[in-house]
Amino acid sequence: MNRRATGGLLIPLVLAAVFGGAISAAAVVAIGGGDASTPTTVTVRDAAAAGATTVVAAATAATPASGEKSVAQIYAEAAPGVVRVTQGQGQGSGFVIDNEGHILTNAHVVSDGGPVFVSFSNDDRVEARIVGKDESTDTALLAVDSDAAALRPIPLGTSATVGVGDPVVAIGNPFGLDRTITSGIVSAVARQIVAPNGFPINNAIQTDAAINHGNSGGPLLNRRGEVIGINSQIVDSGVNANVGVGFAIPIDLIKQIAQDLQDDGSVSHAWLGVSLAPVDAALAGSTRLAADHGAMIASIQPGSPAARAGLRAATDEIVLGGQTYAIGGDIVTSVEGKEVASIVALQNEIQTRRAGDIVTLTVARSGGEHVDVDVTLGQQPTTAG
């Protein structure tokens, strides 16, 4: 199944499960639970290409911090909490998050319909209920009725402090090999990958820890044994296996989504209804813009919240240094007074809100004026149009 491309090509790998990453012009595959013979194609973008602030960090050797554990210790404590998730012929991974029987995995692992089964480290295999799933973040929350002894929750950490060079481990079921652990480092942060429904997932964690088909939905852990992300996609090199470039959805985003799924069974994502183009030094230096930073509104969907609020789309485009830029549209420079430096920054601000919220956008217009525009956010469509 092909998905809309926005920069590079990715392929989900469920066993089938696939990972996608924010790589310019790179193919990525998801690694979760579908038929391995028909991998899903998704797309990833480099955060910088999307207008994000580039994160530059030296991968220096870190001094072991208090509470850090060996890979063997992490495996002994966390592996019992990693489960195999199967649906039909598809297979992926998941992990227990509480003693009430809740399990996190990728939405693409349980996307084929039919009953879902979870296998624990004590060889129990039970049917699971899908509490809810969110295609926009590739997240699914499952629930099982199982003996407490089988439920071994893994502690959730934070992805906010993850840095390039941090040591990490991944645990999952690659190619059906239960509870396999691999280790590596954080190769990059602030990547943008593409969800199964075509919307962007920001702040993905890139790692060189080996991830393969069947790893989708499994945890990426720091050296304290805390989950910092859900392994989700890998770059497709043509060999249909790990090449050291994998991506995990950040756990701070997952926590919010999981709570919504537990409370309501669904997630209400806010929607502005625009496509965006970058505003950078090259563009600002070559044209007379009303702002030298922010996110240019390239186009507006008819009837969208942006259209109803009177925001203005680009009227033309220009090619600079081989890159095409939209010009003439409103440049969003802040949301509720908080500066917007890039496309991703604006996307992040909208994604933290809910449908029905009213936000004030400060925009710079082509005539030079700066105005505040109040927008009532809508409900995000089920797929990116």
Order of alpha helices (4+ residues) and beta strands (2+ residues): beta-beta-alpha-beta-beta-beta-beta-beta-beta-beta-beta-beta-beta-beta-beta-alpha-beta-beta-alpha-beta-alpha-beta-beta-beta-beta-alpha-beta-beta-beta
